[in-house]
Amino acid sequence: MATTISKNGFQGKVLIIGGGIGGNALALFLHKVGIDCAVYEAYPYKDGIGGGLGLAPNGMNVLAALGLAEKVKTRSSLALQHTFYNAGGKILARFKNGSPEKYGQPGVSMLRPALYDVMNEEIKRQGIQIEFQKRLKDIRQDGAKVVACFDDGTQAEGDVLIGADGVRSQTRRIILPDGPEPSYVGIIGIGGVTPAAAVPHMSQRDKQGFSYTYGPRGFFGYAGVENGDVMWWSNLPYERELSREELAGVSLDTIKQEMLAIFSDYHQPIETLIRSTQATVKHNIHDIQSLPTWQQGRVLLIGDAAHAVSPNSGQGASMALEDAMYLAKLLRDCGDYAQVFAQFEQARKPRVEKIVAEGRRRGSDKAIVSPFQQAIREVMIRIFVNLFGEKSLDEAYAYKIDWEEKAVIGS
């Protein structure tokens, strides 16, 4: 896709706080249209850190606009279907995960570090400034400029600042000190990665899709990733969120034993995936249902900093990518940052808040239930998921930002 630069676009420098999916995508789009920017990430380069994710067709369309969709496909697995099982392995429902013919791109499943690699390699190739281990401490605004102050004593000056620093956003805490904190949704997420060699009989069809097992003792999901490996995850109801100490002190063997105690008699390959896993993650799951505003002066929030989405939605990464593309398009075509920020929030808030609410609702579907409740749940999945599953994807997947069309402020 050709570079499109508007003479009427934003002329200043953009500071991007957070080198995750949304922040990196924004930097690439801004560079594409000739807007000066720099990325500041609190942590060292995320080599090998993080669990898995799904990128829906709407997110892949954003990556295609950056010329990265094909590279992402080489670091992921196609995700062509959704399959629902009971604990005994009986298929309750199956439907297509959209199609490239309808939406322009397929969905994929991949490890988060693989996506970071693709994006950071492109940032490096294009010579975009990105600095690691720059933890935001404070923000100063004097009317004409904005200054990011980092805890190592350094500063960066720009004309606007974009907080793309995730669910625990320091940017959000600074501009909305009395705003709502991320809300624990009552679920602990546990996941792992199992090498392809451990599941030699797992079919290509199963790897090229999302598999979900709803049993009486909990939910278990799995999907293929790069090189035929398999990522798996479980969302377990838990009345309180775990402390940092509790999460940091969990060993690989402990997580395996915890998972086997729940899932060892579920259908294969679940037991094998758990026993053979080589890396695991465990974390509290949060969302942000609604903030009073996403902006303050020359500062704007995007991605999880503005609207953290539960993983149950399957849209967190794609929403961050959409935010980045739409914001860059607005800045390309409008020089007034205040108008851009207002338009961005007005256009994006209804869509993302609906998806946040849907993610929370899906989390409640994964409750631990009695045998009678499990029987009812299976009947409901057979009827309603088969009838409406594919149709339910359309609102999220069909959304597409027309990059070539001029942005209209106030529309």
Secondary structure as UniProt FT lines:
FT   TURN            7..8
FT   STRAND          14..17
FT   HELIX           21..32
FT   TURN            33..34
FT   STRAND          37..40
FT   TURN            47..48
FT   STRAND          52..55
FT   HELIX           57..65
FT   TURN            66..67
FT   HELIX           69..74
FT   STRAND          77..79
FT   STRAND          81..86
FT   TURN            87..88
FT   STRAND          91..96
FT   HELIX           100..103
FT   STRAND          107..111
FT   HELIX           112..126
FT   STRAND          129..131
FT   STRAND          136..141
FT   STRAND          146..150
FT   TURN            151..152
FT   STRAND          155..158
FT   STRAND          160..163
FT   TURN            167..168
FT   HELIX           170..175
FT   TURN            177..178
FT   STRAND          183..194
FT   HELIX           196..198
FT   TURN            200..201
FT   HELIX           204..207
FT   STRAND          210..215
FT   TURN            216..217
FT   STRAND          218..224
FT   HELIX           226..228
FT   STRAND          230..237
FT   HELIX           244..248
FT   HELIX           252..263
FT   TURN            264..265
FT   TURN            268..269
FT   HELIX           270..275
FT   STRAND          279..287
FT   STRAND          295..296
FT   TURN            297..298
FT   STRAND          299..301
FT   HELIX           304..307
FT   HELIX           311..313
FT   HELIX           316..333
FT   HELIX           337..364
FT   TURN            365..366
FT   HELIX           371..380
FT   HELIX           381..385
FT   HELIX           386..392
FT   HELIX           394..397
FT   TURN            409..410
//
